[in-house]
Amino acid sequence: MSSTKTDVFASLAETRDDPAGMLDRMVEHFRSTRSAMELFEAIKMQIRNRVGLPLVAVEDEPARPEEVERQLELGLLDACRETGTMLIQDGRVGEGWMYLRPTGDIETARKLLNKIEITDDNYDEMIQVLLHEGVDVGRGYQAVIDNQGTCNSITLYEQSIVSRSKADRKAASSCLLEHLYGELLAMVRSDIAQKEGEPPAGDDETLGDLIEKRRWILDGGGYHLDTTHLAATVRVATVLDDPAQLKKAWELTQYGRRLNHQFQYPGEEPFVDFYPAYGTFYSILLGENVDAGLKLFERKARAVDVATSGTGAIETYVDLLDRIGRHKDAVLASIELVPGDIPTQRIVPMLIEIANRAKTAGDNSAFEPILEYCQQHNDVLGYVAVLHAA
């Protein structure tokens, strides 16, 4: 038996008449030796002793008072937090998250993981925790792009992330947009350097600047990167709000419009005319040709057959009105255009969110048409929810 083990057993034996002191020594021993799993069990024993329970749980343990249960739960969450922190600090990412997850302390997990470099050895664990567990979707998705390339990252987005929260979609689509835009910009600059004999003079020129000055850039049906990747990026970037990124997405649509027709794949309503429609979409969000652009999407919203094409055209028009600050118009358009067979329970929460944004902007009148809508559809629950929000 090593001297360290002998010392700890001797130390514990000295406190056999002081159970609390003995448990304190055991916990400190496992802390000092960074024995995370054992530390968790030791803290559990410490908590059970504190509330007057046997150190080791027995089968068919009798029911405990509510206050004892509360103290046990709080103590175990603290034990989970300390154990998970230690494990992640020691590079045991998956095990650490297993303990931290019950605490719901995403911010602590994110800070701990930010200090750990993603390597070949820990890649799978880091992606699982960062991306699939939602601890830091942006960093996890960027790692997928860096390690598996554009094609696999787009597939992952369309199979998994597209159904996640808007915050998660924004984090991932931001990474994809910046990656593909940078890749395309570098390729276009290289092409120009090859054909003109020298690179473009301005290092700060955007993709839009470069292709506007050189109408020949896509002559002959050429392209600089996989055109399906371009289309996918243009499509998923619609969730973004940052003006600089919206401008990049718009520039991608202008590049796409110059592709040979065989590479201009049709989209779904209201984006059947893919690059022109998305170009108009991004222009509206950038404050350019707003009224003309809105008329295009309004015509689509009113004309598209919902039975065959779904409600995408209506949702896009309402979303645009809301995002450019025309919140009440968005509420009115939604109430007017949404098919009558869609339950009010699916519509009212979204309408309340829009009306709340109008209220924040100083207009409290957007709630009135929602109240009328609830009355007309005999939605008492929705009516009360709207009154409360207003």
N, C-alpha and C positions, 0 to 999 in steps of 0.2 A: 504494500500500500504506500502511495507517495506521501511525502511530508505535507503537501497541500491538503490532501484528503484527510490525513490524520489531524491536521490543525482544525479543519472545519468540524469534524466530529467531536474533537475535544472541546471546541468552543461551544458547540451546541449542548454537550453534556453538562457544561458548567451552568447552563441556564434551565436545567430540567425543572426547577421549582418556580420558574417564571415563564409560563407559556407564551405570553405576549412578547417578552424579550427574546425567547428562543426563536419565535417566528420572524421577528425583526432581523435577527442575525442570519437566518436562512435566506430571507429575501435579499439582504445586502450581499450575501455570498453569491447568489445567482446573478445579481446585478454586476458585481465586480468581475465575474468570470464570463459575462455576456452569454449566459445560458438561457436563451429566450423562452423556450418551451417550459423549462423547469421553473423559470421565474413566474410565468403565468400560473402554474399550478401552486406555487408557493404563495402568491398573492391571494389566490382563491382560498387557500387554507387560512390565511391571515384574516380575510373578510369573514369567513365562517366563524372563526374564533371570536371576532369582534361582536358578532350578533348572537353569540351563545349557542352555536351549533357545533356538532362534532366536526372535526377537521375533514374527515372523509365522508362523503355522502353515502348513505346506505339505501338499499332497495326498499321501496314502499315507505319512503321518508314521510312523516306526518305533515299535514298542512301547516303552513307557517302564517303568522300574522302579516297583515298587509304592509306594515312598516318594515318588518324584517325582509320581506320580498323586495321592497323598494331599495333598501340599503344593499342587499345582495346584487340587485341589477346594476345600480350605480357603481358599486365596487368592481363588478366584473367588466363593465365598460371601461373603467380606468385601467384595469389590468390588460384588456385588449389593446387599448391605446398605447400603453408602455411597451407591451410585447411586440406589437406590430411595428412600432417605431424602431425598436432595436433590431428587428429582423431586416427591415428595409435598409437601415444604416449599414448593416453587415452584408448587404448585397443579396439577401434572400427575398427577392421581390414578391414572388407569388405567395410564399408563406406569410410574409408581412402583411400583404393586403388581406389575406384570409382573416387575420386578427383585426385589422383596422376597419374592414367593411362594416361590421355591426355598429360601430360608433357613428357612422355617417359623416365622419370628418374628412371630406374630400380635400379640403384646403391643406390640411396637414399632410395627407398622402401626396398631393401634388408638389408641395415644397420639398418633401423628402426625396421624391423621385427626380426632381429637377437637379439634384446633386449627383445623380447617378448617370454615367455615360451609357448610351445604348451601344452594346457590342454584339459580336456574333454569338457570344456565349449566353447573353441574357436577352437577346432580341425577342424570342417568342414570349417570354414572361413579361417583358416591358410592353409589348404590343397588346397582350391580353389585358393588362391592367390599365394602361394609358388609354387605349382605343376602345376595346370591347367592354371594359368595365366603366368607361366614361370618366376616368380621373383627369385626363388631359388629352382630349380628342385631337386637338391641333398638333400637338407634339407627336402623338402616336401615328396620326395619318401622314405627317411629314416623313416620319421614319419609314413608313411603307413606301412612299414615293421614292425616297433615297435608296432603299434596299431592293425594292421589287419593280420599280419603274412605273411609268405612266399607265400602261395598259392594265396591270394588276390593281393599281390604286383606283382607277375608274370602275373596274369591275366590283371592287370592294365597296365603293361608294354606292353603286346602283343596287347591290345586293343587300347591304346592311345599313349604311348610314342614311340613306334616303328616307327611311322610316323613323329616324331618331328625332330628337327635339330640334327646333330651329337653331338653337345655340350650337349644337353639335354639327349640324349641317353647315352653318356659317364657318365654323372652325376648320372643317375639312375642305370646303369649297374654296376658302381663302388660300389654303396651301396649294390646292390644285391649280387655281388661276395663276398665282405667282410663279409656280413652277413652269407651267406650259407657256405662259407669256414670255418669261425669261428665255426659255429654250427656243421659242420661235423668233424672238428678237435677235438672239445670237446667230441663228441660222440665216436670217434675212441679211444681217450685216455682213456675214461671211460671203453670201452670194453676191452682194453688191461689190464687195472688195475684189472678188474674183472677176466679175464682169467689167468693172470700171478701172481695175488696176490699182486701186487704193481703197482703204476703208472709208466709210462716211466720215465727213469732217467733224461733225458734232457728236461727241460721246453721249450727250444728254438727249439726243433725238429719240422720240418714241417710235414704236412700231407704226403708229398712224402717220407720223411725220415722214418716215422712210417710204412707205408705200404710196403716200399722196404725191411725193415728188418724183416717183419712178413708176409710171403707169405700166411699164413693161415688165414689172417684177414677176408677174405670173403668166406672161405670154407663153403660148405653146402648150398650155394645159399642165404646167408643172405645179409642184407644191413642195413645202419645206419640211413638213412632218405629217404624221398620220392624220388624215382629215377626219377620221371618226373620233380621234382624241380631241381635236379642235371643237367639233360639234358638241361633244359631251361636256367640255369645259364651259362653253358658251351657255349651255342649258343649265348646268348646276350652279353657275355663278349668280343666278337670279335672286338668290336669298341674301346676297351681300348688300350692305348699306354704305360702305365707305366710298366717297366720291372718287378717290384715286383708283380704287379697284373697279368701280363701275366704268370709269373711263377706259381702263385696260380691257374690260369685257367688250365694250363698244368697239374698240380698235380691232379686237379679234373678229367681230362681225363684219367689219369693213374689209379685212383680209379675206374672210370667208366669201364675201360677195364677189370677189374677183377670181375665185376658183373656177375651173372648168365646170360646166353644168353637171357633169357626171359625178362630181364630188360635192354637190350641193344637195344633200339628202333632205327630203321633206320631213317636217316635224308633225306634231299633233296640234290640233286647234288650241289656241289661236295662232300657232306658229307653223302652219303648213308651209308658208313661204319663209323658210327657216331663217336665213341670215338677215334679209330685210326686216322681218317681223321682230326678231330679237334686237336688231339695231335700233328700231323705233322704240322698243321697250326700254333699252338702256338710255336712249336720248331723253325720254320723258323723265326718268329718274335723275338725269343730269340737268334738267331744267331747260332743255332745248326742244323747240317745236312742240311744246306740250299739248296745246289744244288740238292741233292737227293729229298728233299721235294718239291722243285719247279718243278722237272720233273714229280712228281706225279700229281700236280695240272695243269701242262701244258698238260699232256696227257688227263686229264679230260676236260680241256677247248677245246681241239681239237676234242675229241671223242663224247662228249655229244650232243644229238640231241636237238637243240634249240627249235624246234617246239613242242616237248613234255615236255622238262625239263626247258625251259627258258634260260636266259643268266647268271644264277647264277655262273656257273663254270667259265665262261669267266671273269666276274666281280671279282671273288675271286682271280683268277690268276693275273689279272692286279693290283688289290689292293695290293697283296703281293709284287709284283715287286716294286711298288711305295713306299710302307712302309719300305722296306729294303734298299732304296736308289738307286735302279736301274730304275731311272725315264724314261730315254729314251727307255729302253727295255719295260717299261709299255706302253709308247705311241705307239711303234711299234706293240706290241702284240694286243693292243686295235684296232688299225687300221686294222690289218690283220684278227682278229678273229670276230669282231662285224659283225653281219649279215648285208647284204647290204640294206635290206629294212628298217632299223632303220634310221630315219632322222638325217642328220648331226647336226641339231640344238640341238639334245639331246646328242651328243657325243663331239662336239667341246669345249663347256665350260669346261667339265671335263678334256679334253686333255690339254687345256690351263693351268688349275690349276697344272697338273702334270709337264708340261714344265716349269712353273714358279718355281716349287720346284727344278727342274734340274738347272735352271738359278741361283737360290740362292746358289746351291752347286758348281757353277762355270762352268756349261756346258750349253752353249746357243744353242747347235745343235739340241735339241729336238723339236724346233719349225719347222724345215725344213720339216720333214715328215707330219706335220699337214697342212702346206701350200699346199703340194702336194695333200693331201687328199681332201682339200677344192676345189682345182682346178679340180680334177677328178670328184667331185660331183657338180660342178658349184655352189658352195656356196660362193657368193661374200661377204656377211655379215660376215661369219666366217673367210674368208681370211683376211679381213681388221682387224678383232678383233685379229687374230693371229699376223699379222704384227705389230699392235700397242703394243701388249704384249711383242713381241720380241725386 
